Structure formats: C-alpha cells, structure tokens
Amino acid sequence: MGEWENTLFVYITGDNGASAEGRIHGTWSLPALQNGAEEDPEFLLEHIDDFGTVRSECHYNVGWAWALDAPFQWMKQVASHFGGTRNGLAISWPRRITDAGGLRTQFHHVIDLAPTILEAAGIEAPTWVNGIRQMPIEGTSMGYSFGDPDAASERRTQYFEMMGNRGIYHDGFMASCFHGRVPWVRFGSAPFDGPQENWELYDIREDFSQNNDLAADRPELLAEMRELFESECLRNGVYPLRDAAMDLPPEARAPIALAGLTRMTYTTAHVRMPERSVLNLKNRSYLIWADLEVPADGAEGVIVCQGGSFNGWSIYLDGGVPTWHYNLYGHERTTVAGDLALPPGRHEVRLLFDHDGGFGAGGTATLAVDGAVVGSGRLERSVPVVFSMGGETFDVGTDTGSPVGPYPHGFACTATIHGVTIELLDEVSDATREAVAAGMLHAEAVTQ
C-alpha cells in the first residue's frame, strides 16, 4: 500500500497484571477452577507432564503471578497497585515518531488510546452514533509526546478501583489502598475504611515500583489525594463500592438476553455461539431433541455440542450410533450411547436430563431414538456456573473448538440436521441463582 511510514501501530502487552487466581498450587483444568472445584497437589503431580500441552487447560500458581508482576506490588484484581494494572505499551509511527526505540515516561492510561488514534487520524469523536448520544471521552491524546520525549505529562489525574481495591494518580503521586482480600482467595468481604485497610502514598517520579511509602511523611498530601479519589468516583459513577462478597446485588449482574425463554430451536447456522446467547442448561432439567435425516450410506459427526475438551457436553453420531457425552472439567466423563447405527431416513434423537435439583447437583440422562429409549446414565454432579470462558462455544453440526468428546476436531455431521430444539423443564431455585451469580463473579475474574 505504500503507507508504512504513515501507519500508526499500537501494541499493549496485556490487559492487567498477571493472574493469581490459579491459587497456591495452580490448576490443570481452568474450567474446574472457574466452577469452584479444587485440584489438590497430588492430582496436579499426576498430571504434571500435561502442563503446557493440549492435554491441559492450566493456570499457573500464585508464585508465578508474583514473579511476572515484578518489580511491582500485587497482581491482577489489585487495581490499587501497579502490579495489578501496569503493562508495557509500544507505539510506532515512523512519520511522526522519529526516535525508534526511544522511551516515554509520561503517565498515561488505556483510556488515552482512543483520543490518540482519533487525533492521529484527524477525526473528531462523534457526539451521536445511531441516534444514541455518546458519553464524553475522558482520555487525553498521547500525540504531544511523539515528537517531544521530555514533554510534561498532559494526563494529570486517574482513579483506579476494582473489588474494593482503590487508587488515585495525580501529578506524579499515587495513593493506594489494598482492601484486604488476596486474589487467590475466591470470595471475601470486608468493611470499607475498616481496620484491614491502609492508604499508602508513593512518589512514582522517583519510585517506579511503589517501594517507599510516604504516607507517614506526607499526611496532608495523602488526605488531598483521598479527597480527589472521592470526587473522581462521584463524577464517574463509581459508587457504591463493592468487593468480592457472595451476595452480588441484582443491579450488579449482567443482563440476560434470553431471560424468560424456555424453548429455542437452533440450526447449522448456529456455530461459535457464546454461552450467554444460548439457553442455560445448568442446574435444571432439560430436553434436547434433534431432527435428522440420514443419507443412504449412513452418517456420523457432531449433532450439537457446547464447551470443549475440559468442560462441556456433546450429542453426536459415533459410527452412526447416537451418543451423548458429558465432560465435567476433564475430570469425569460420562457417555450414554445406543446399540445400533441410525438407518437411512428421518429420525429424532432425544436427550432428557432429569436434574436432582441444587447447585451443581447430578441427575439422570436418558437417550431415545424415535421415541424408544436406547440408553441411560447417571451424573453425580454437573457443571454449575460456566462451561467455558476461554473461547469454547455452542455449535450445531460441528465442534469448532477443542473436541468435547472422544472424536477429532470439527467432526462435522454428515446427516442433514433440520433443527435442534432445547427446552428447559424447570426453574432454578433462588438459592442456586445466588450461588451462580457469586460463582460467575469469580469465574470472570479467573479468566486470564
């Protein structure tokens, strides 16, 4: 294109500090951890050769997180300290930035990227998009520093807050307050401004890694910084603060687009469907039935699936034989299959799961073909919170991610699938909903 010299490249090395949610020992199956299931050291040692291979979906332990965040204090979730927030940024624009490899020490935040790109492109931020008035952009362009490495920072103030951990930057100083719960403890609540909290003060112009706490030496400045934090929070709608308490209020939960729906039909157009966009089968009884047409030479392949190799379920034709496979974290696998391959023609394959009731409880699965039961099996426990937060999805007619069951990647169905219908058969109790909401808060934090 001949535009290399006039192309702006932006590269950020991460989205937060290294994650300590892998706990003290780490984990072999991240979906297990996301659902609150523990893996003890003996189990991990049995699988030690799997780490770093396709035979695990692992998470490193706390020690590695701390090392990866050095020289800063703390890690992901702890927004009060740079170990939880700071990441490297590289920008290239040969026409404007002539000192390739040069350094910039001005303080900036990720919200400054959009203004930087808009300014570079000569575009004003829109005030309306599709009839919706836009919130003002709070960031500050970094363009002033491109040609002047020693320019004074034009970003003077930035607040930070996550799960009760708070911080405020202003004109070279950083005030930081760790709320008290370490990130490798799944849940926990403590009073704000309680005895476990301690506001610290750092001059990051001289103290890059927040090593020298000046709170005792500069109490007046710390008080001013705390007042500034309050005003920034009020201006930006931060309050009320909340931490990692299990009783997540309804207004803090993500809306569910499918709320109230109990039956939906999917087709082979439905692939790579995120979990939140599909009816939720967890913690309840349900029915799945597929309308298939088998060709003269028989059929095989995935009819419908959700999840991947370390958590999920799949209904497929194994050599033509209808099969249901339930994969619990990669720890436990349950298969229910018929005895005979489907003959050519139109058929209905039906899976009924009769849930015992309660958070992560088991149940009985019954597989039927054309109204006749061909197999049944028992789960002593089931996935309570989430099948996958790592890119595994819901698919009809194929398995686009890592395979849920003992079949090859993809394993496209060679039968004609006229539709797959899911029907939810009962309601989830309020107590289970509360446990799921708390579990989802943890699962989202654990997603690296």
N, C-alpha and C positions, 0 to 999 in steps of 0.2 A: 504493500500500500504506500510505501514511501513516507510513512508518518511516525517512524520510530522516535525521532528527535522530539516530536511534539505529542508523544503519548505519555500520560501520567499513569504510573504503576504504583499501587499501594499494597503492601504486604504486611499483615499482622500475624505474629507467631502464635496467637492463642486467643481465647475469649475470657479467660480468668486465670487464676493461679492453678497449680497442679491440684488434683482432687485427692483428698484424704479419706473419701467415703469408702475406700476399699478396706477400711478397718485395719486393725493392728497386723493381721496376717495376710491381707489381700484376699482375692476370691478367684476361683476357677470359672464360675458361672456368674456373670454380671446380672442376668435376669433374676437369679436366685436372690442376690443381694437387694435388688430393686423391689423384690416382693417380701423382704424381711426374713428370708431363710438364711441361716448361718452355715458356714462351712468351717469345720474345725481343722486344726493343724494336721491331724492325721489324714484327713481326707485330701487336703492340699498336697501333702507329701506323696500320696499315692498317685497324684496327677501332675507331679512336678515337671515331667518331661513333655506335658501337653502345653505348658505355658509358652506363648509366642507362636503357636501353630494354629491351624484350623480346628484343632481338637479342643480349643478353649475359647471362651469369650471372657477374658480375665480382666481384673482390675488390680493394679499394683497396690502395695500396702502403704501405711502412713509414713514409714521411714523414707520411702522413695519420693513421696509427695513433698516432704520437708526438704529433702536434698534438691529436688527440682526447683523449689522456690527460693533457694539460697541466692543471694545473701539476705533476703527479706524475711521478716517475721510472718508466720502463719501461712495460710493457703486458701484455696477456693472456699467460698462461703464467708470468709472473714474479710468483709469489704472495708473494715476499719484500717487494715494494714496492707502494705504493698504486696506482700506475698499472696494476697487474695485477688489483686487487681492488675498489677503491672505486667505488661507484655511488650516485647520488642516490636518496633514499627520501622519499616524501611519504605522510603518513597523515592522513586526515580522519575525524573522528567528532564531529560538532557537539555532541552531548550531553555529551561528556567533554572535548573539546579546544576551548576557547572562544577561544583567540587564533589565529584563522585567519591563515595566512601566517607564523606565528611559527617560530623556529628552535630546534632542539635540538642541543646539541654533545656529548652523552654518546656514548661509544664503544659501538657495537653491531655485531652480525654477523647474517648472514642466518638462522642457526640460532635467532635470537631471535624470529623471526616467529611460529612455531607456538605457543610459550608465550604470546605476546602475544594471539593470536587466541583461544586456549583460555581465558585469563584473562578476556578481554572477554566471552566467551560464558558464563562461569561453568561451564566443563566441566573435569573432571579428565582428565588424559591417561590413556588406558587402559593397563593393565598386560598385558592379553591381547587379541588380536584373532584370531578364527577358530582358537582353540586354540594360537596361537603367542605365546609370551612376548615382549613388546616391550622393546627396548633403552631405557634411561632417556633422557629428553630432556635434552640438555645446555644448552639455551638459557636465557636469562633474559628474562622479560617486560619490555617497554618501557613498560608501563602506568603505572609510577610517574612517568614524565616527562610524561605527558599534561597533568596539572594543575600541574606544577612545573617550569618550563623550566630552573631553576638547580639542580635536584637532582643530587647526586653520582651518577656512573655506577655502576650496580649490576653491570655486566659488568666484571670486573677483569682477566680473562686470556683470550686467544685465540691459538691457534697457527695457522700457515699453512704449507702445503707442497705443491709441485707440481713434478714433473720435476726434483727436486733443489734448487729454489729454496725457501728456508726463512725463516720469520719468526715472531716471538712478540711479542704485545702484553701489557703488564702495567702497570696503574695509570699510564697516561699516557705510557709509554715504549714504543718499538718497536725491537726488534733485527732486523736484516735481513741475509740472506746470499744474494747472487746467485751461482748455481752456475757460471756461465761460458759457457753456450751461448746465443747471442742467438736470439730466437724465429723469425727469418726464415731460419735455417739448419735444414734439415729434420731431420737426425739428428746426434747427437754425444754422447759420453760422456766424463766426466772423473772423477777420484777425488774422493770426498767428503773435505772438510777438506784438499784439495790446494792447491797454490800459487796456483791461479786464484781461490780463494775468499777473501773478506774480509768479516768480520762488521762491520756498521755499527750505530750506536746513535742514535736520534732521540728528542727530547722533543716529541711531537706536540701537547702542550698549547700550546706556543709556536711550533711548527714544523710547520704543517699539511701542507706539501708534501715533507717529508723532505729539506730542503736543507742542514741544518747537522749534520754527522756528529760525534757526541760521543764516539766510541769511544776516541780517544786521551786525552780528558779524564776519562772515567769508566770505566776498565778494570774496576774491581771490580763496578760495576753491570752492565756487559756480561757479565762472567763469570756473574753471578747469573741474568741473562736467558737465557743459553745453557743453564745447568743447568735452568732452568724449561722451556725448549723440550724438552730431553731427557725430563724427567718427564712432560710432556703427551703426547709422542709414545708413550712406553711405555704410558701409561694408555689411550690411544685407538687402539692397534694400528697406528700409522703405519709402523713398521719392518717389513721392511727398506726403506730408501730406494732409489729407482731413478730414473734420469734418462732421457734420450731415446736410450738405446742401442738398436741394431737387434735385439740378441739378447734379445727380450722373453721372460721365462720363462713356461712354460705356466700356472703358477698366477696370473699377472697378466693372462691373456687372458679375455675374456668367454666364458662357456659358450655352446655352440651347441645349441639345442633339437633341431635336425634331424640331429645327428651320427649317422652310421651309415646313414641313409636314402639310398637311391639312386633311388627312383621314387615319384612322387606324382601324383595326378590332381586337377585344380582345375576349378571350375565358375564360372558367372557370379556366384555368391555371393562369390567371392574377388576383391574390389576393395580398393584402398588398403592392400595388403599390404606391410608394411615388408620391406626386403631380407633381414634376418636371419630372417624367418619363411617364406622360400621357398628351395627347393633352390638351391644355389650353382652357377651355370654357369661361373664364371670359371676360367681356367687349366686347362681339361679339355675332353674331347669329350663331346657330349651329343646327345640326341634329343628333339625336341618334336613331338607329333602331336595334332591336333585332330579331334574327331568332330563334323561339321557337318551340318545339314540346311538346304538352300537352298530358299526358297519359290518358287512358280511365277513370280513376277515378278523373280527374281534377288536378289542380296544384296550388301551392301558393309559396310565397317566393320572395326574392330579386333577380332581374334580373341583375341590375348593380347599383352601388352607389359610392359616393365619399364624404368623410368627416365623421362627427359624430353628436352627439346629440346637438351640439351647433353651427354647421355650415355645410352645405352640401346639397346634392340632392340625390334622390333615385328613381329608377323605379322598381316597384315590383308588384306582384300579390296578392291582398288582397281578400282572399276567391275566388281566380280565376279571380278577376276583375283587369284589367290593371290600374295602378295608378302611378302618378308622384307626388313626394313630394319635395318641396324646403324649406329648413330650413335656414333662414337668422339670424345667430348669436344666435339662440334660441329665438330671439325677435319676429320674424314674421314667420309664417308657412303658406305655400300655397299648397293646394292639388288639383290636377286635376285627375279625375277618370272616367272610363267608367261606363255604366249601367249594363253590363252583364259579367258573367264569361266566360272566353275563353273555347269553347268546345274542346273535344279531337281533336288532329291533329296538323298540322303545321300552324304557324301564324307568322305574322310580326307585332311587336309593335313599333310604331314610335313616337318620340317626337321632334317637331320642336319648337325651341325658336327663336323668332324674336326680336332681341335686339334693343332698341331705339337709341343706339349709345352714347358713352361718358363713363367717369369713373364711374363705379358703377350704371349705369342707369338701368331702368327697361326694361320690354318687355312683349311679349305675348307668352304663351306656348300653343301649340296645340297637343293633343294626338290623335293618329289614330291607328286603328287596321285593318290590311289587306286592307289598302287604304281608309278606311272610318273614318272620324273624329268622335270621341266618347266623346270629351270634350275639353275645353279650359279654360284658366285662365290668370290673369294679375299679374305681379310683378311691383311694383312702384320703386323698387330699387333691386340691386343684389350685390353679393359679388365681390368687385373689385380687391383685392390683393391676398388673400390666403384663402383656405378653412380650412386648419389645419396645424399647425406646432407642434402639440402635439401628434403625433403618429397615427392619423386617416388617412385612406388611400383610394385608389380606389380598388373596388372589383367587380368581376363578379360572380354571382351565390350565393352570401352570403354577409353579412355585418359583417366583422371581428372585427370591433371596437365597440364603443358605437353606438347604432342604430340611424341612421339619422332620420327615420320616426317613426310613432306610431306602432311599431311592436317589437317583442322580439329580444334580442341579437342573432346574427347569421342569423336566419330566412332563412335558405338555400332553394334555389329554387328547387322544385320537378319536374319542367319541364326540358326537355333536351334543353340546350342552345347551338345552333350550332355556334353562334357568336354574338357579339355586336359591331357595327360599329359606330364610331364617325366621323363626318365631319364638319369642320369649314367652315362657309359660307361667311365670310367677314374678312377684315383686321382691326386691331386695329389702331387707329389714333396715330400719333407721340406724340401728347399732352397726350393722355391716357397712352401710353407707359412710358413717363417720370414720370407721376404721380404714375404708378405702381412700377417703379424702386425705387422711393423715398419711397413709402409705404412698399416695401419689405425690404429695409434697416431698417426701423423702426420695422417691424414685426419680423425680425431676432433678433433684439436687445431685443424685449419684450419676446421672447421665453426664459423662465427662465432656 
